[in-house]
Amino acid sequence: MTNATAIQHKPIQHKHWFPAVDAQDRPSAWWYFGRAVYVSRRDYRKIFFVFLAAGIPLGAVGVLLHKPAFLRAACGLAVVGILMLIYSLIGLYRMYGPPAVKYLRQLLKLGEVAGPVTIADLHIGTYRHAFTLNQLLPQAQIYSVDCWNIEGEPPEAAVQDVRDLESPPRCEPRIAALRAADFLVPLEDASCDVVVFGFGTHEVPTGGPREKLFSEATRILKPKGKLLLFEHGFDFHNYLIFGPVIGHVTSLNHWMKFTQNRFDNVRYQRSSHAVDLIAGVRRG
């Protein structure tokens, strides 16, 4: 199907206190949850300092000037911050931990994907999607393609963290890890039944790279092949989980227009995990 060879381990660019995984081992769902929390640490820190900047003056006024209302406001702010942290951790657990298999199962049902299919999993450096698809589709052949081709440091530091901590897998015979070059996917024309885009697709820039990558998806799909896409939405639910960082993701309206311009029979469902699910069919 392809003359590309399996890619080697990606060099680690930064030191991390969260453990990286070996290519010979399949990471657990708990590891993926832990990594999601770890790569979000900068955003948690920013939010923490915002609460401190608001809470300390309120508390100081309450104590020094004997204003109980200000002290209660500071305590209330602290409670709100703790509740938001708990809700965020629960949200990340449902998106990346053991419950994540449910929305991917829902996506496969939406796209009517089953059986001995050939799948191209196009991503920016995480193989979580490929492992889960391998679990849900035991007869599938999966080509997991690292498509990150941006020069220099990624705009989002979390992207580099993700890429540092996970190696291209060599532990599953039905998962072949490949690498795109200049957003060109190393698979033959009309060679795949399904193309999957998952979390992180919004990091691929528009105005060229994203359009090129989706053109590649169309090229490698068989006639009437399926597109599956799952992403974070830009909405209040995701804001509670991710905080202000969610502002840079692609909106659902944009994804719907983008996919409808390229695929037929585009369908949408919202998962209870705060994940947008989109399925379409290749034209022609």
N, C-alpha and C positions, 0 to 999 in steps of 0.2 A: 504493500500500500504506500509506503514511503521509503525513500532512501536515506532518511535522516537517522542518525544514531542517537542513542540515549544520552542525555546531557549529564554532565558531571555535577558534583556538589558546588553550589554557588559560594564564592568566597564571602566570609563574614566581614562586614565593613566596620562594625562597632562591637564593643564588649557588652555583654548582657548578663544580668544576674538570673534571668529566667532560662531554664535549661533548653538547649536546642535538641532536636531529635535526629537520630541516626537514620540514614537512608534504608537500612535493613529492618527498621521497626515501623509499624503503623502507629501513629500517635492516637491516643485515646480521645474520646470526646471531652473528657475532663481536661486534657492537655490543651485542646483547642479553646476551651472556655478560659483556662488560665492565661493563655497567650492573648486572648481578646482583652482581658483585664489589664495585662501587662502593657500592651501597646497603647492602651487608653490612659496610661498613667499621667501623661503630660496634661491631658484635658482635665483629669480629676484634680491635679495639682492647681491648675488655673482656677477652676471652680472653687476649690477650697480657699484660695487666697481672696477671691471675690467675697466669699462669705465672711472671712476674717476681717476684710477691710470694712465691711458693713457692720459686723457684729461687735467688734472690739469698741468702736466709738459709742455705740448704743449702750453696751455694758458699762463702759467707763462713766458715761453721763449718769446712768442709773445708780452706780455705786457712789461716785464722788459727789454728786449733787442730790443724792437721796430722791431719785425720781423712779419710783417703782414701775411706772409704765414703760420706761426705756429699758429697764432690766428685763421685764417680761418680754419686750420686743426682741431683745438679744437672745433670750432663751428660746423664744418661738422660732427665731431664725435658725438657731442651732438644730432644733428639732426638724425643721423643714429640710435642712441640709442632710441630716442623717437619713430621713425618709427617702429623699431623692437618690442618695447613694445606694440604699437598699434596693429601690426600684430599678436603678440602673444595672446593678449586679444581677438581679433576677432577669432583666431583659437580655443581658449578654449571655446568661446561662441558657435561656430558651433559644437564642439565635445560634450559639456556638457549642453548647453542651449537648448532652444526650437527647433533649427534646428536638434538636434541629432536624433529625431524620424525618420528622412529621411533615414539615413544610416542603422538603424535597420530595417526599412521597406524594404530597398534594400537587406539586408541580408536574411530576411525571404523569399523574392522572389527568391533569388539565391538558397536557400535550399529547395524551394517548400514546405514551411511550412504554413499550414492554417487549420482552423477548430477547432474541439474539441480535441486538442492534450494535452498530458501530458508532461510538460517541467521540466527539472532539470537545474536550473540556478546555475552554480558552480562559486563562486567568493571568494574574499579575504576580504570581509567586507562591501561592498556597495550593496544596494538593488535597485539602479537606473535602472539596466537592467530589473529586475523583474517588476517594475512598468510600464516601457515602453512596455514590452512584454504583460503585462496585458491589457494595452490600445489597442495594435495592434491586439491582439488575444482574443476577448471577450468571447470565449467559452473554453479557455484553463484553465487547472489546472497547477499551477506553484509551484514547490518546490525550494525555494531559499536557497541554502546551503552555509553557511560560511565555507570555506575550509582552512582557515589560521591556520596552526598547527605548526608554527615555534616558538621555545622557545626563550624568551628574546625579546629585542628590535628589530624591523624589520631593515634590512639593509638600507632601505629608510625611513626616518622619516615621509615622506608624507603618508606612509601606516598606521602608527599609528594614524595620524591625521584623516584619512578617517574612521578608525575603531572607534575612539572616538566620532565622530560627528553624526553618524547615528545608530539608534537602529533597531533591527529586527522588521519589521512592524507587527502591529496587526490591521491594518485599512482596509485591503482588504481580503475578504473571500476566494478569489481564489489564494492567495499567502500564502503558508505555509513556515515559516522560520525554518530551521533546521541547525544543526551544525555537521560537519564531525569530526571524531576522528582519528588522525594519518593518515589523508588523505583517510580514509574509509568513503564513502558516505552512510548515513543511509537510503538507498532506496533498494527495492528488485530487484533481477535479472530481466532483461527484463521488467521493469515496466514503462519505459518512451519512448515516441516517439521522443523526441528531447533533446539533451544536449547542453547548451550554455556556452561558455567561453568568457568573455569580457575583458575590460581594467583591467590590474592588473595581468592577468595570467602570464605575464613574470616575476612577482616577485616570483612565486613558483620555488624553486631551481631545476635545472636539476641534474642528477646523482642519482635519487631515487624518491624524492617527486613528481616531475612533471610527470614522467613516471607512478608512482603509481596512480596518480589522473586520468590520461587519461585511464589507465586500468580499473579504476572504472567507468569511463564514458562508456566504451565499455560494461562493465558488466551490467549496469542498462538500457542500450538501448535495445529496442526490435529488433528483426531481421529486417534489412533494416531501422533501426532508423537513425535519422539525427544528425550530428554534425554541430554546428554553432560556429564560432569563429570570433571575431573582436578585433583588437589590433592596437596600435600605431606602425608604421613602423620605422625602423632606416634609415632615408632618409633626404634629404635636407629640404623638406617641414616641417617635424616634428621637425627638428633642429631649424628652424626659430620660431616655436611655443613654444618649450620647452627648447631650449638652450642645453648646453653640457650634461645635465642630461639624454637626450635621448640616450646617448651612451650605457647605460646599458640594453636597451630593447632587445628583441629577434628579429633577422632579419627576413624578409619575407622568404628568402631562407631556413632558418632553420625551420620556421613554416611549409612551404610547405613539406619539407622532413619529418618532424616529423609527420604530419598528413597523408601523403601519405603512410608512413610505417604502419599505423594503420587503415586507412579507405579507402574505395573505392570511385571512382567517385569524387575525390577532385577537387573542382572548386574555382576559385579566381576572385575577382573583387576589384577594387580600388575605394573607395568613394571619391567624391570631397571634403569631410571633412578631408582628409588626414588620412583616416582609412582603414586598410587592412581587407577585408572580405573573409572568407574561409568557405566553406561548404563541407561536406563529408557524406558518408553513411556507416553504420556499416557493416563489413564483416560477411558473413555467414547468 
